[in-house]
Amino acid sequence: MARRLPVYLILDTSGSMTGEPIAAVETGVQTLVSALRQDPYALETAYLSVITFDSNAKQIVPLTELTAFQMPSIQANGLTSLGDALSLLANKIDSEVTKTTADVKGDWKPLVFIMTDGGPTDNWQKGLNEFRKRKTGIVVACAAGQGADTKVLKQITECVVQLDTTDSSTIKAFFKWVSASVSTGSQKVDSGTEVVGLGELPPPPPEVNIVV
């Protein structure tokens, strides 16, 4: 079996995302999938999962090949259980990603993209401790708008980007960049290497600011 490149999108669907932001996220994911379907490398290796988090975290799309991927409709309400999302992500990496053993080369390390517009309302450190025990490739956290807590995101990953606003054109620009990043990851694994840092990803568009 071919080694897959698992890609996890962890999306904030809390109440503050109501209206334009949540609609833009839904469209953004669909645009991302359409773009990746045009890329022969991604089509061959990238598998996509979506986890949403509000008062609870749930996996709304299990790890799925691009041709079969369908984005369900998402609603915004409730709190921001980022810790719960990280714990769930850790469990899904355990159950969905094939590990490398003496006999078999497992999947590539998952790429993780987290997007949130607020500060976590649960015990995010607990979720982060679970998540840290898992092997992942690059983890990119996106602070959407001014209400997001970049300090928390910086503790999850070195690679943090910020969007000045959560309007649809900005969110769309973010998802376009994610799809370009997944394409880059797919091409790299095709040649036997993995993406390890932001410097290896395509440069982000002007709407996406790198937080240093």
One Martini backbone bead per residue (centre of mass of N, CA, C, O) as a GRO file, in nm:
protein
  212
    1MET     BB    1   0.098   0.036   0.021
    2ALA     BB    2   0.075   0.355   0.005
    3ARG     BB    3   0.198   0.637   0.128
    4ARG     BB    4   0.057   0.866   0.326
    5LEU     BB    5  -0.067   1.213   0.356
    6PRO     BB    6  -0.172   1.346   0.634
    7VAL     BB    7  -0.451   1.585   0.678
    8TYR     BB    8  -0.527   1.827   0.935
    9LEU     BB    9  -0.826   2.005   1.013
   10ILE     BB   10  -0.859   2.260   1.269
   11LEU     BB   11  -1.181   2.399   1.349
   12ASP     BB   12  -1.339   2.683   1.444
   13THR     BB   13  -1.705   2.676   1.572
   14SER     BB   14  -1.766   2.910   1.731
   15GLY     BB   15  -1.977   3.174   1.784
   16SER     BB   16  -1.771   3.395   1.661
   17MET     BB   17  -1.805   3.254   1.358
   18THR     BB   18  -2.050   3.376   1.276
   19GLY     BB   19  -2.128   3.383   0.946
   20GLU     BB   20  -1.888   3.471   0.741
   21PRO     BB   21  -1.658   3.291   0.855
   22ILE     BB   22  -1.795   3.006   0.832
   23ALA     BB   23  -1.855   3.024   0.530
   24ALA     BB   24  -1.555   3.063   0.446
   25VAL     BB   25  -1.453   2.792   0.553
   26GLU     BB   26  -1.625   2.607   0.384
   27THR     BB   27  -1.526   2.718   0.111
   28GLY     BB   28  -1.222   2.682   0.164
   29VAL     BB   29  -1.222   2.373   0.171
   30GLN     BB   30  -1.338   2.333  -0.113
   31THR     BB   31  -1.110   2.480  -0.261
   32LEU     BB   32  -0.880   2.304  -0.161
   33VAL     BB   33  -0.980   2.037  -0.283
   34SER     BB   34  -0.992   2.129  -0.576
   35ALA     BB   35  -0.692   2.199  -0.601
   36LEU     BB   36  -0.578   1.912  -0.520
   37ARG     BB   37  -0.722   1.759  -0.760
   38GLN     BB   38  -0.508   1.901  -0.971
   39ASP     BB   39  -0.285   1.732  -0.809
   40PRO     BB   40  -0.109   1.450  -0.859
   41TYR     BB   41   0.037   1.424  -0.589
   42ALA     BB   42  -0.202   1.464  -0.395
   43LEU     BB   43  -0.390   1.245  -0.511
   44GLU     BB   44  -0.194   1.012  -0.425
   45THR     BB   45  -0.131   1.106  -0.095
   46ALA     BB   46  -0.359   1.282   0.007
   47TYR     BB   47  -0.524   1.308   0.323
   48LEU     BB   48  -0.843   1.415   0.470
   49SER     BB   49  -0.926   1.596   0.775
   50VAL     BB   50  -1.202   1.704   0.997
   51ILE     BB   51  -1.191   1.919   1.285
   52THR     BB   52  -1.414   2.040   1.525
   53PHE     BB   53  -1.458   2.334   1.756
   54ASP     BB   54  -1.635   2.404   2.057
   55SER     BB   55  -1.768   2.267   2.320
   56ASN     BB   56  -1.671   2.049   2.120
   57ALA     BB   57  -1.515   1.778   1.965
   58LYS     BB   58  -1.518   1.681   1.606
   59GLN     BB   59  -1.523   1.443   1.353
   60ILE     BB   60  -1.650   1.512   1.026
   61VAL     BB   61  -1.383   1.393   0.878
   62PRO     BB   62  -1.228   1.143   0.794
   63LEU     BB   63  -0.971   0.995   0.658
   64THR     BB   64  -0.957   1.105   0.312
   65GLU     BB   65  -0.971   1.090  -0.001
   66LEU     BB   66  -1.007   1.335  -0.234
   67THR     BB   67  -1.226   1.204  -0.421
   68ALA     BB   68  -1.425   1.146  -0.150
   69PHE     BB   69  -1.450   1.425  -0.048
   70GLN     BB   70  -1.685   1.576   0.197
   71MET     BB   71  -1.829   1.875   0.297
   72PRO     BB   72  -1.991   1.959   0.553
   73SER     BB   73  -2.198   2.135   0.723
   74ILE     BB   74  -2.141   2.430   0.929
   75GLN     BB   75  -2.164   2.550   1.261
   76ALA     BB   76  -2.193   2.830   1.490
   77ASN     BB   77  -2.113   2.751   1.838
   78GLY     BB   78  -2.006   2.824   2.140
   79LEU     BB   79  -1.708   2.736   2.238
   80THR     BB   80  -1.328   2.678   2.291
   81SER     BB   81  -1.215   2.344   2.254
   82LEU     BB   82  -0.893   2.295   2.202
   83GLY     BB   83  -0.808   2.058   2.383
   84ASP     BB   84  -1.011   1.857   2.270
   85ALA     BB   85  -0.896   1.867   1.981
   86LEU     BB   86  -0.610   1.760   2.051
   87SER     BB   87  -0.700   1.489   2.169
   88LEU     BB   88  -0.851   1.389   1.919
   89LEU     BB   89  -0.612   1.403   1.730
   90ALA     BB   90  -0.439   1.198   1.877
   91ASN     BB   91  -0.639   0.960   1.839
   92LYS     BB   92  -0.649   0.970   1.525
   93ILE     BB   93  -0.353   0.917   1.476
   94ASP     BB   94  -0.361   0.637   1.604
   95SER     BB   95  -0.608   0.515   1.416
   96GLU     BB   96  -0.521   0.633   1.105
   97VAL     BB   97  -0.212   0.608   1.124
   98THR     BB   98   0.044   0.442   0.984
   99LYS     BB   99   0.290   0.264   1.117
  100THR     BB  100   0.617   0.206   1.145
  101THR     BB  101   0.786  -0.094   1.082
  102ALA     BB  102   0.986  -0.351   1.007
  103ASP     BB  103   0.785  -0.428   0.752
  104VAL     BB  104   0.655  -0.127   0.737
  105LYS     BB  105   0.578   0.159   0.573
  106GLY     BB  106   0.436   0.416   0.675
  107ASP     BB  107   0.316   0.696   0.704
  108TRP     BB  108   0.337   1.006   0.697
  109LYS     BB  109   0.360   1.283   0.853
  110PRO     BB  110   0.141   1.487   0.971
  111LEU     BB  111  -0.049   1.757   0.872
  112VAL     BB  112  -0.124   2.063   1.059
  113PHE     BB  113  -0.426   2.274   1.076
  114ILE     BB  114  -0.498   2.557   1.276
  115MET     BB  115  -0.813   2.734   1.350
  116THR     BB  116  -0.859   3.049   1.535
  117ASP     BB  117  -1.058   3.332   1.703
  118GLY     BB  118  -0.962   3.248   2.001
  119GLY     BB  119  -0.971   3.149   2.321
  120PRO     BB  120  -0.946   2.903   2.525
  121THR     BB  121  -1.203   2.725   2.746
  122ASP     BB  122  -1.002   2.503   2.819
  123ASN     BB  123  -0.770   2.245   2.880
  124TRP     BB  124  -0.514   2.279   2.665
  125GLN     BB  125  -0.266   2.143   2.798
  126LYS     BB  126  -0.376   1.857   2.804
  127GLY     BB  127  -0.407   1.826   2.497
  128LEU     BB  128  -0.112   1.895   2.428
  129ASN     BB  129   0.023   1.656   2.573
  130GLU     BB  130  -0.103   1.444   2.393
  131PHE     BB  131  -0.009   1.552   2.114
  132ARG     BB  132   0.307   1.548   2.172
  133LYS     BB  133   0.325   1.222   2.164
  134ARG     BB  134   0.304   1.272   1.867
  135LYS     BB  135   0.385   1.232   1.535
  136THR     BB  136   0.472   1.516   1.336
  137GLY     BB  137   0.482   1.742   1.130
  138ILE     BB  138   0.372   2.016   1.040
  139VAL     BB  139   0.249   2.292   1.244
  140VAL     BB  140  -0.025   2.512   1.182
  141ALA     BB  141  -0.122   2.823   1.323
  142CYS     BB  142  -0.430   3.019   1.312
  143ALA     BB  143  -0.497   3.357   1.369
  144ALA     BB  144  -0.825   3.480   1.357
  145GLY     BB  145  -0.784   3.769   1.420
  146GLN     BB  146  -0.777   3.968   1.720
  147GLY     BB  147  -0.896   3.737   1.933
  148ALA     BB  148  -0.656   3.572   1.914
  149ASP     BB  149  -0.414   3.349   2.080
  150THR     BB  150  -0.079   3.348   2.016
  151LYS     BB  151   0.049   3.234   2.276
  152VAL     BB  152  -0.082   2.961   2.268
  153LEU     BB  153   0.005   2.878   1.979
  154LYS     BB  154   0.316   2.892   2.040
  155GLN     BB  155   0.294   2.630   2.229
  156ILE     BB  156   0.217   2.435   1.995
  157THR     BB  157   0.383   2.618   1.777
  158GLU     BB  158   0.608   2.789   1.576
  159CYS     BB  159   0.378   2.799   1.345
  160VAL     BB  160   0.250   3.123   1.318
  161VAL     BB  161  -0.048   3.279   1.201
  162GLN     BB  162  -0.210   3.592   1.088
  163LEU     BB  163  -0.526   3.742   1.073
  164ASP     BB  164  -0.674   4.047   1.071
  165THR     BB  165  -0.929   3.900   0.956
  166THR     BB  166  -1.268   3.729   0.895
  167ASP     BB  167  -1.299   3.756   0.608
  168SER     BB  168  -1.345   3.596   0.314
  169SER     BB  169  -1.081   3.678   0.165
  170THR     BB  170  -0.884   3.596   0.391
  171ILE     BB  171  -0.969   3.301   0.431
  172LYS     BB  172  -0.919   3.220   0.140
  173ALA     BB  173  -0.615   3.279   0.138
  174PHE     BB  174  -0.544   3.069   0.350
  175PHE     BB  175  -0.650   2.810   0.197
  176LYS     BB  176  -0.468   2.846  -0.046
  177TRP     BB  177  -0.206   2.812   0.113
  178VAL     BB  178  -0.265   2.533   0.222
  179SER     BB  179  -0.282   2.395  -0.054
  180ALA     BB  180   0.008   2.465  -0.137
  181SER     BB  181   0.139   2.318   0.106
  182VAL     BB  182   0.034   2.034   0.040
  183SER     BB  183   0.166   2.015  -0.234
  184THR     BB  184   0.453   2.037  -0.131
  185GLY     BB  185   0.438   1.787   0.053
  186SER     BB  186   0.377   1.586  -0.179
  187GLN     BB  187   0.636   1.635  -0.341
  188LYS     BB  188   0.838   1.562  -0.123
  189VAL     BB  189   0.749   1.265  -0.069
  190ASP     BB  190   0.805   1.173  -0.357
  191SER     BB  191   1.130   1.228  -0.279
  192GLY     BB  192   1.157   1.141   0.047
  193THR     BB  193   1.051   1.398   0.201
  194GLU     BB  194   0.991   1.649   0.460
  195VAL     BB  195   0.821   1.889   0.615
  196VAL     BB  196   0.953   2.115   0.884
  197GLY     BB  197   0.914   2.421   0.777
  198LEU     BB  198   0.807   2.727   0.675
  199GLY     BB  199   1.045   2.765   0.462
  200GLU     BB  200   0.913   2.516   0.277
  201LEU     BB  201   0.691   2.690   0.216
  202PRO     BB  202   0.502   2.886   0.076
  203PRO     BB  203   0.454   3.201   0.056
  204PRO     BB  204   0.256   3.403   0.202
  205PRO     BB  205   0.016   3.602   0.178
  206PRO     BB  206  -0.062   3.923   0.279
  207GLU     BB  207  -0.297   3.813   0.481
  208VAL     BB  208  -0.050   3.632   0.594
  209ASN     BB  209   0.101   3.645   0.906
  210ILE     BB  210   0.396   3.606   1.062
  211VAL     BB  211   0.469   3.492   1.384
  212VAL     BB  212   0.757   3.587   1.600
   0.00000   0.00000   0.00000
